Amino acid sequence: MRGILDVNTPVFGITRCKGSNVVPLPQWFRHRDGKWTDWDGFVNTAQTHNTYKSNKAVFRGAFRQSVLQESFDGHLQFVNVNSTNWRQLGRTKLLHLQETNPHLYDIGLFTQSTEQYRFITSHVKRNNATKQSMKDQVKHYKYLINVEGACGWADRLKTLLALEAVVLVQQAVCQEFWYPLLKPW
């Protein structure tokens, strides 16, 4: 049996959201993370010594209709993404950054094409990004982006940190219990 601090040990997280009554729950999603007993295989196959990796930062994920932000008075509030603010908020801001700096980013957001979010689906379609697993992302890119998801945090950071890439982390109002232990490098 491997030691508890071994890099190949799966990491479960507990989330705490500043100023909210969120009940912390262990986070592990079989549909995305696989069976936790397969963690060693995941990490081993994701490691690569590919001599060529793109210098772009990559992100693949779902379009989020709202973003959790801290207001000026310190309270948390959800802000709906709309046609006037999408360039400044969360994951949709990444699309805007890619449009203005295509040599730096490879962003793929995926959404249902609805009339309400037509303003963003046109950018998503123009982007023409394909879905990629985190394993595929680390094989082809030097930089992986961790950006907020549902309720102001993303649950993928524990996985990204176990892979062979530089991880760019967005500061989030909701964090897993071990976030304060991270040190910028």
Secondary structure, DSSP 8 states (H G I E B T S, - for coil): ---TT-TTS---B-EEETTS------B--HHHH--GGGHHHHHHHH----S--EEEEEEEEE--SEEEEE-TTS-EEEEE--TTTTTTSHHHHHHHHHHH-TTTEEEEEE----GGGHHHHHHHHHHT-----HHHHHHHEEEEEE---GGG--TTHHHHHTSSSEEEE---SEEETTGGG----
